[in-house]
Amino acid sequence: MTTSAELIEVSERRSAHNYHPLPVVIHEAHGAWVTDVEGKRYLDFLSGYSSLNFGHGNEKIINAAQEQLKNLTLTSRAFYHDQFAQFCAGLGDLTGKDMILPMNTGAEAVETAIKVARKWGYEIKGVAADQANIIVMEDNFHGRTTTIVSFSTDPDARADFGPYTPGFKIVRYGSAEAIQEAIDDNTVAVLVEPIQGEAGVLVPPDGYLLDVRRICSENNVLMIADEIQSGLGRTGKTFACDHEGVVPDIYVLGKALGGGVVPVSAIAANQDVLGVIKPGQHGSTFGGNPLACAVGNAVIELLNTGEYQERAAKLGELMHARLRELIGKGVVTVRGRGLWAGVDIDPSLASGREVSKALLARGVLAKDTHGTTIRLAPPIVISEEDLLSAIDKLADAIASF
């Protein structure tokens, strides 16, 4: 098995078909570039769904991982280790929160936030046992566990995985009025993506997050911001909530927190919220492990410089300006913030997957969603020249149809 075709054939035959990858087999990567097994190079415009905000093989992150690999990789939370305190303190300072609960994957972090919100509701707010509800949004994406898909409105994610977990109210994304109408005495939280990534990089109306914050505060309800894709520099701020000056009660973090090296996730909240969790009530063997914390510490140090947030904002302006020039030339709309964009292709021309394949042939890796949308999220370390070159290739790919 040496060629892409041979590797793809075995992969398709021997693995479950829970993904539909583009036909490329990547062998190595550096910065914003990846190389396939035949030696062809591509610009990565997906960044592991924002897991690789700091680029492939970021020297600071790789060095931190390599040093930690020599010393200690796992203790379980049965014991302390020497990377844990720095990780919790550093991430707490970055988020402005008192406490951190580390996990591994983004879905685990969302599940953790759900559990914490329910427990807070029973113990602090005084909701009657088993009556807590959480308000969520249409077209959300928070993961694919059985509880999370229970409140998904995506048929692919939800269908045939029932019976479904109760306790969720689904309302229209971007409508503060819908949230206000849905809240009752048993509501413990509102779970929202500041920007809906999987739905096509949907940015809510200006003032929406401020309204969500106000409504939650007025009704003694926790605001939970899922910043797994939108956070940690991607949108030109540390968190997407920062664009409206909003501070949620719980941040849900993942993806880029692991620097593209290991899965690292966490929720961040103050002691009056996270303090409801006691020993034995929630945990993970690998959550907060030494290797994960060492990598997370390197990521936090990168973000503390502000360099990546500023770079994402600057390059994002260039990217969006160039993408807007394509509207009416095969592109219907462009949405997004910072180095993150959803590009809607004219459905009479081609599907999103067809355009993604055309981009692949031109040396750019991107991925479609919901039929006609292309998501663009290059690593923040990408050069201005490579960024604009990739957009030119997108224009050429669309023109080919």
C-alpha positions in Angstrom: 0.0 0.0 0.0 2.0 3.0 -1.3 -0.3 5.0 -3.6 -3.2 7.2 -2.6 -5.6 5.0 -4.5 -4.5 1.8 -2.7 -4.7 3.5 0.7 -8.1 4.9 0.0 -9.4 1.6 -1.2 -8.3 -0.2 2.0 -9.6 2.6 4.2 -13.0 2.5 2.6 -13.2 -1.3 2.8 -11.9 -1.7 6.4 -13.3 1.4 8.2 -16.8 2.4 9.1 -18.2 5.0 6.7 -19.0 7.6 9.3 -17.1 10.2 7.2 -16.9 11.0 3.5 -13.3 12.2 3.0 -12.1 13.9 -0.1 -9.7 11.6 -2.1 -6.4 12.8 -0.7 -4.0 10.9 1.6 -1.9 13.3 3.7 1.6 12.2 4.8 3.2 15.3 6.4 2.4 18.9 7.2 4.1 22.1 8.2 2.5 25.5 8.9 -0.4 26.0 6.4 0.9 23.3 4.0 0.3 19.6 3.8 1.9 17.0 1.5 0.2 13.8 0.3 1.9 10.4 -0.1 2.8 11.1 -3.7 4.5 14.4 -2.7 1.9 16.8 -3.9 1.5 19.9 -1.7 -1.8 21.5 -0.7 -2.8 24.6 1.3 -4.9 23.5 4.3 -8.1 25.6 4.4 -9.9 23.5 7.0 -7.3 23.4 9.8 -8.8 20.3 11.4 -12.1 22.1 11.9 -10.1 24.9 13.7 -8.0 22.5 15.7 -4.9 23.7 13.9 -5.3 27.4 14.5 -1.5 27.7 15.2 -0.5 25.7 12.1 0.8 22.2 11.6 3.9 21.3 13.6 4.0 24.6 15.5 7.5 24.6 17.0 6.5 25.8 20.5 3.6 23.2 20.8 5.7 20.4 19.4 8.6 21.1 21.7 6.3 21.2 24.7 4.8 17.8 23.7 8.2 16.2 23.0 9.6 17.4 26.4 6.6 16.1 28.2 6.7 12.8 26.4 10.2 12.2 27.9 8.9 12.7 31.4 5.3 11.7 32.0 2.2 11.2 29.9 -0.5 9.9 32.3 -1.2 9.7 36.0 -5.0 9.7 36.0 -6.6 12.2 38.3 -6.0 9.9 41.2 -2.8 12.0 41.7 -1.6 15.5 41.0 1.1 16.1 38.3 3.4 19.1 37.7 1.6 20.4 34.6 -1.9 20.5 36.0 -1.8 23.6 38.2 -0.3 25.8 35.4 -2.9 24.6 33.0 -5.8 25.3 35.3 -4.4 28.7 36.4 -3.4 29.7 32.8 -6.7 28.8 31.2 -8.6 30.3 34.1 -6.7 33.6 33.6 -7.3 33.4 29.8 -11.1 33.0 30.3 -11.3 35.2 33.4 -12.8 32.3 35.4 -12.0 30.8 38.8 -12.1 27.1 37.9 -11.4 24.7 35.1 -12.7 21.2 34.5 -10.5 19.5 31.9 -11.7 16.7 29.5 -10.5 15.4 26.2 -12.9 16.0 23.3 -15.3 18.8 22.5 -18.3 16.5 22.9 -17.1 15.5 26.3 -16.8 19.2 27.3 -20.3 19.9 26.1 -21.6 16.9 28.1 -19.7 18.2 31.1 -21.4 21.7 30.7 -24.8 20.0 30.5 -24.2 18.0 33.7 -22.8 21.0 35.6 -25.8 23.2 34.5 -28.3 20.6 35.6 -26.6 20.1 39.0 -26.3 23.9 39.5 -30.0 24.1 38.7 -31.0 21.6 41.3 -28.6 22.6 44.0 -28.3 26.3 43.6 -31.4 27.5 41.7 -33.7 25.1 43.4 -35.3 23.4 40.3 -37.4 20.3 41.2 -35.6 17.0 40.7 -35.5 15.8 37.1 -37.3 18.9 35.8 -34.4 20.9 34.5 -34.4 22.1 30.9 -31.8 23.7 28.7 -32.5 25.9 25.7 -30.6 25.1 22.6 -30.6 26.4 19.0 -31.8 25.1 15.7 -29.0 24.0 13.4 -26.6 23.6 16.3 -23.6 21.3 16.3 -22.1 20.4 19.7 -21.0 16.8 19.0 -22.4 13.4 18.3 -23.0 11.7 21.7 -26.5 10.2 22.2 -27.5 13.1 24.5 -26.1 15.8 22.1 -27.8 14.4 19.0 -31.0 14.3 21.0 -31.3 18.0 20.5 -29.8 18.2 17.0 -32.0 19.3 14.1 -29.7 17.7 11.6 -31.4 14.5 10.3 -28.0 12.9 9.5 -26.8 13.4 13.1 -30.1 12.5 14.8 -32.1 9.9 12.8 -32.2 6.3 14.1 -30.3 7.0 17.3 -33.2 7.2 19.7 -34.7 7.0 22.2 -33.6 10.5 22.8 -32.5 12.3 26.0 -35.2 14.7 27.3 -34.7 18.1 28.9 -34.0 20.4 25.9 -36.0 23.1 24.2 -35.0 24.0 20.6 -35.4 27.6 19.4 -34.5 29.6 16.4 -30.8 30.7 16.3 -30.4 34.5 16.3 -33.7 35.2 17.9 -33.4 36.6 21.5 -37.2 36.7 21.6 -37.5 33.0 21.0 -35.2 32.4 24.0 -37.2 34.7 26.2 -40.4 32.9 25.3 -38.9 29.5 25.9 -37.6 30.2 29.4 -39.6 28.9 32.4 -38.9 28.3 36.1 -37.1 25.0 35.3 -34.7 26.5 32.7 -31.1 26.1 34.0 -29.1 27.2 30.9 -29.0 28.5 27.4 -26.4 26.7 25.2 -25.3 28.7 22.2 -22.6 28.8 19.6 -21.5 32.4 19.2 -21.0 31.5 15.5 -22.6 28.3 14.2 -19.7 26.5 12.4 -21.1 23.2 11.1 -24.3 25.0 10.0 -22.2 27.0 7.5 -20.4 29.7 9.6 -23.6 31.5 10.6 -23.0 34.8 12.4 -26.0 35.9 14.5 -27.4 39.4 14.3 -25.5 42.2 16.0 -26.5 42.4 19.7 -27.8 38.9 19.8 -25.2 37.6 22.3 -25.7 40.7 24.4 -29.4 39.9 24.5 -28.7 36.3 25.4 -26.5 37.5 28.2 -29.1 39.9 29.5 -32.0 37.4 29.3 -29.9 34.8 31.2 -28.9 37.2 33.9 -32.5 38.5 34.4 -33.9 34.9 34.7 -31.1 33.3 36.8 -30.1 31.1 33.9 -26.6 30.1 33.0 -25.3 31.2 29.6 -23.1 28.5 28.1 -21.0 29.5 25.1 -19.7 26.7 22.9 -16.4 28.2 21.7 -14.9 24.9 20.6 -14.6 26.0 16.9 -15.0 29.8 17.3 -12.6 30.3 20.2 -8.9 30.6 20.7 -8.1 33.2 18.1 -10.1 32.0 15.1 -12.3 35.0 14.7 -9.7 37.7 15.5 -10.5 37.7 19.2 -9.6 35.2 21.9 -13.3 34.2 22.0 -16.1 35.0 19.5 -18.1 36.3 22.5 -15.5 39.1 22.8 -16.8 40.8 19.7 -19.8 41.9 21.7 -18.0 42.1 25.1 -20.1 39.2 26.4 -18.8 36.9 29.2 -20.8 33.7 29.5 -21.2 31.8 32.7 -19.5 28.7 31.2 -17.0 28.6 28.3 -16.8 25.3 26.5 -13.4 24.8 24.8 -11.7 22.2 22.7 -10.1 21.7 19.3 -7.3 24.4 19.1 -6.7 23.9 22.9 -4.8 20.8 21.9 -2.8 22.5 19.2 -3.5 19.8 16.7 -1.4 17.4 18.8 -3.6 15.7 21.3 -7.3 16.0 22.2 -7.7 18.7 24.9 -11.0 20.2 26.1 -12.3 21.9 29.1 -15.1 24.0 30.6 -14.3 27.2 32.4 -16.6 28.8 35.0 -16.5 30.5 38.4 -16.6 28.6 41.7 -20.3 29.4 42.3 -21.1 27.2 39.2 -18.3 24.6 39.0 -18.2 24.2 42.8 -21.3 22.0 42.6 -19.1 19.1 41.3 -17.8 16.9 44.0 -15.4 13.9 43.9 -16.8 10.9 42.0 -19.5 12.9 40.3 -17.7 13.5 37.0 -14.3 12.6 35.5 -12.2 11.1 32.8 -9.1 8.9 33.0 -7.3 10.9 30.4 -8.9 14.3 31.2 -6.2 16.8 32.3 -3.4 14.3 31.6 0.2 15.6 31.8 0.8 15.6 28.0 -2.5 17.3 27.4 -1.7 20.0 30.0 1.8 20.6 28.6 0.4 21.1 25.2 -2.4 23.3 26.5 0.1 25.4 28.4 2.0 26.1 25.2 -1.3 27.0 23.4 -2.2 29.4 26.3 1.2 31.1 26.1 0.8 31.6 22.4 -2.6 33.2 22.9 -1.4 35.4 25.8 0.8 37.3 23.3 -2.2 38.5 21.4 -0.3 38.0 18.1 -2.6 35.3 16.7 -5.8 37.2 17.5 -4.4 40.2 15.7 -3.2 38.2 12.8 -6.5 36.4 12.4 -8.3 39.8 12.4 -6.0 41.4 9.8 -5.9 38.4 7.5 -9.6 37.8 7.9 -10.3 41.3 6.6 -8.3 40.5 3.5 -10.0 37.1 3.0 -13.5 38.4 3.4 -12.9 41.3 1.1 -11.6 39.0 -1.6 -14.4 36.5 -1.1 -17.0 39.3 -1.4 -15.7 40.0 -4.9 -16.9 36.6 -5.9 -20.5 37.3 -5.1 -22.5 37.2 -8.3 -19.7 35.2 -9.9 -20.9 31.8 -8.7 -21.0 32.8 -5.1 -24.4 33.7 -3.5 -23.3 34.9 -0.1 -20.3 35.0 2.2 -20.5 34.9 6.0 -18.0 34.7 8.8 -15.6 36.5 11.1 -11.8 36.6 11.2 -10.1 33.7 9.4 -13.4 31.8 9.2 -15.9 31.9 6.3 -18.9 30.1 4.9 -19.2 30.5 1.2 -22.5 29.6 -0.4 -22.1 28.3 -4.0 -24.9 29.0 -6.5 -26.7 25.6 -6.5 -27.4 25.9 -10.2 -23.6 25.7 -10.9 -22.3 23.0 -8.6 -22.6 21.4 -5.1 -20.2 22.2 -2.3 -18.5 18.9 -2.7 -17.9 19.4 -6.4 -16.3 22.7 -5.7 -14.2 21.1 -2.9 -13.0 18.5 -5.4 -12.1 21.2 -7.9 -10.2 23.0 -5.2 -8.4 19.8 -4.3 -7.3 19.5 -7.9 -5.9 23.0 -7.6 -4.0 22.3 -4.4 -6.3 23.7 -1.7 -8.1 21.6 0.9 -11.5 22.7 2.0 -14.7 20.9 3.0 -18.4 21.3 2.1 -21.4 21.3 4.5 -25.1 21.3 4.0 -25.0 20.8 0.2 -23.8 24.1 -1.3 -21.6 25.7 1.4 -17.8 25.6 1.5 -16.1 26.3 4.9 -12.8 28.1 4.9 -10.6 28.2 8.0 -6.9 28.4 7.2 -4.3 28.2 10.0 -3.7 31.6 11.5 0.0 31.3 10.5 -0.8 31.3 6.8 1.0 34.0 4.8 -0.9 36.8 3.0 0.4 35.5 -0.3 -0.8 32.0 0.3 -4.1 33.2 1.6 -4.9 35.3 -1.5 -3.6 32.6 -3.8 -6.0 30.1 -2.4 -8.9 32.5 -2.9 -7.8 33.0 -6.5 -7.9 29.2 -6.9 -11.4 29.2 -5.4 -12.5 31.7 -8.0 -10.9 29.6 -10.7 -12.6 26.4 -9.4 -16.0 28.1 -9.4 -15.5 29.5 -12.9 -14.7 26.0 -14.2 -18.3 25.1 -13.7 
